[in-house]
Amino acid sequence: MSDARPPLSARPPSKRPRILAVANQKGGVGKTTTAINLATALAASGESVLLVDLDPQGNASTGLGVPRTDRGTGTYALLIARAGLADVVRPSFVPNLAIIAAEPDLAGAEIELVGEDQREFRLHHALDAPGALDAYSVVLIDCPPSLGLLTLNGLVAADAVLVPLQCEFFALEGISQLIRTIDAVRRGLNPRLSLQGIVLTMFDRRNNLSDLVAADARGFFGDQVYETVIPRNIRISEAPSHGKPVILYDFRSPGAQAYIRLAQEFLRRERHGDAPAEVSA
């Protein structure tokens, strides 16, 4: 982290959308799948949503039907070239859902940011520009499966972190490191950052381990773990190959219905302030 730590500006809450980083440094836990489908379900519920693809793999872009050959300018231009938000946002085929795609050059952004001033604040400054987010009520940032500078940009720009947690043993081991990172970012760079919640993913009712991991997570994190659980479901796995969220690929599938319930629970938590503000590992 650089020594330059400019204060984060605070807009009136009524004029500022909720900005959430979807993060977990462990890959393969359903992070991008959760970002895509939660964004789609929120858009379907009437929210105006912006999805920021901050992962160089660009899977969130692909999952919303934006192929690598048609990325144009996106998060790389936003972070490195300091392009304006209006120049990189594009509508998706989902009503009420816009996306900033991850162009291929984003893979080199970590190295390019190392020597830059205020390198952790690039995304924050872009999203915090006057009027930049006036059209949106929710912003979801799909972070890379790492704790590098791109994820750090996501955490500094966000109000809170949503953590997808795979229902397997090793996933529990890694989450404490992420919680420590969230705490460090809150203390040093972004005092408003909190843990919005933990979403249990890839839950298999036939596997006792899923129940044990869920019980351990709820025992430690309590109400910060969402009641809604995302099951293992073949339709969730198939949907990205068709460039669609599972909600549009197979609305009646258990996976699609779970993400719809997750969006409903998310909105209840946000409106009633049910999610606790802080957690320490």
N, C-alpha and C positions, 0 to 999 in steps of 0.2 A: 504494500500500500504506500502511496506517496504521502509526503508530509502536508501537501496542500489540502486543506479541509474547509472549503468555503461553506458557510451556513446554508442549509437547505431552506428554500423559501417556502412559506406556508400560505397557500391560497385558502380563501374561505371554503369550508367543507361543502357547502351547498353548490359551489361552482366547480368542484374538483372531482373527477371520477375516482373510483376505488382502483388502485393499482396493485396487482398481485403478481409476485414472482412464483411460478410453478417450478420447484427446484428439488433435486435430490442428486447428490454427487455420484450415486450408483446408477449405472445404466441398466436398461431392461426392466424397469419397475413400473412402466405405464405412465411415465411423466408426460411425454408428448401426446399420447393417446388421451390422457386426462385433460390436457390443455385444449386440444382440438374439440373434444366432445362436450366439455363443460362450456367452452365458448359458444358452441352451436346451440346447446340447450338454453343457455342464458339469452342468446339472440332470439330463439324461438319463444321465449317467455316475454319478450318485449324490450329487453335491455339492448342498448346500443354498445356493441362490444368491439374492441380493437385487440387483435392477437399479434404480439411482437415475437417473431421467430428469431431468437438469439442463439440458437444452436447451429453451429457450422454444418451439421449433418442435414439441416433443412427439412427434417421430416414433417414438421408442422405445416410447412408450405406445400409439400407433396400431398399431405393428407387433406388439404383443402383444394386440391386440384391445380396447384401451381407447379408445373414441371420445371426442372432445372434449366431447361432451354428457354424459359420464359420468365425468369426472375426479375430481370431489369435491375433497377436500383432498389436497395433494401437496407437491411440493418448495417451492413458494412459501410455504405455511403453515409448513413446516419451517424455512426460512431467515428469513422476515420475522416471522411470528407466533410463532416458536419453539415450534411444536407438537411434542409428543412423537412419537418414531418409531412407536410402536404406533398412534398416531392417523392416520397417513398411509400405512402399509404396507397393501397389498392383495394377495391371492393372484392369480396369473394362471391361465390355463387349462392351463399347463404344470406338471406335478407338480414339486415341489421348487424352483419359481421364483416369487418374490414381486417386486412392483414398487412403487416410489413414483412415481406419475405426475406429469407436468408439467401443472399446471392453467394456463389462459390467463393468469392474473395474473402468471405468472413472467416474462412479457415486460417488466414494469416493475421487476423486482427489482434489476437493475443500478443504476438511478437511485436506488431507495430505499435501497440498501446504502451508497451513497457517503458519507453523513453518519453512519453508524452506527459505534459502537465495536467493535473486534475483528471488523470486517466480513469479513475473510478466513477467520475461524475458525468461522463459523456452522455449516457442515456438519460440520466436525470435532467440534464440541461435541455436536451432535445424535447423531452416530454413536458418539461415545465415552462417552455416558451409561451408567452402570452397567447391565449386562444388556441393553442395546439390541440388540446383535448376537449374542447368545448362540445364536440359532437358525440362524445362517448360517456357512458355511465360506468363501464367496467373496462379495465385494461388488464389483459393477461400476458405475462412475459414468460415464454417457454425458454428456460435456461439450459445450458449444456450440462451433460452428466459429469461435471467436474466442479472444482471450487477455484477456478482461475479468474482472470480479469473480466471475462465476459459475464460469468455468473455474478461476480462482484458488482458489475455495472447494473445487473438486474436487481440485486438486493439493495443497492443504494437508491435506485429509482423507485422502488416499491414501498407501499405502505405496510405490506404484510406478505408472508410466505405461505403458500399452500404446498404441502409435502405429500406426494404419492408414496405409499409404503407397501412394497410387495410383501405378501404373506409368506415369507420364507425367512429362515433363521438369520442368514447373513445380512439381510436388509436391516434388521434391528441393530446389528453391530455398527452399521455405518451411520445411522441417524444421529447418534450422539455427536459425531464430528460436525454434521450440518448444524445442529442446534448451537454448538460452540461458535461456529462461524456467524450465525445469525446474531448471537449475543455480542460478538466482537464488532460486527458491523454496526449494531445499535449503539454500542458505547463509543465507537470511534468515528463513524461516518454518517450514520443515519439514525438519529435518536427516535424516530417515529416507527421504526421497523418492529413488527411483532410476528408471532406465529399465528397465522389465521386458522390453520387446522391441518390435520393429517388424514389422508384418505387411504383406506386399506384397498389395495388392488390385487388382482389375480387370485382372488379368494376361491378355494376349491373345497366345497363342503364334504367331498369324499376323503379329504386328507386331514387327519388330526392335527398336522402341523399348522395348517391355516388357523384352526381354532386356537391353538396355543399362542401363535404370534399375535393374533387379534387380542387375546386375553392379556398378554404381556403389554402390548401397546396401550390398551385401555387402562391397565393397572398403573402404568407410569404416567401417561399423559392425560388420563381422565377424559373430561368433556372436550378436550382439544381434538380427540379422534372422532371423526364423523360417524354418525349412526349408519349412514348409507355405506354399503360395501360393494365394490365393483367385482363381479365374479369373473372367473376364467370363462371365456366364451369365444367360440370359433368365429362368430360374426365380427367381434372386435378386431380379431387378427386379420380377417379378410378385407375389411373396409378400406384400409389405406391403399391396397393394390388397385382399388377402383377410384382413388382420389376423392373419397367421401368420408365424412364422419359416420360412425356406426348408426347414429340416429337417423341419417338419411339413407344409409345402405339397407338397414333392416330395422325399421322402427319398432317392431314387435319383439325383437330379440331381447333376452334377459340383459345383455350388456347395454343396449340402447335405453331400456327402461331404467336401469340402474343410474345411468348418467342423467337422465331426466329427474330422477329423485334427488340426485346429488345437487343439481342446480337449484331445486326447490329448497333443499336444506341450506345450501349456501346463502340464498336470498333471505331466508328466515334468520340465519345467524347475523348477516350484515345489517338487517333492519332492526333487530332486537338486541344487537350487541352481545350475543351469547358467547362468542369466542373469547377466551381469556387473552389478556394482552401480552403476557410474557411467559417464557419457560426457560429453565436453566437445566443443563445436562449435569 
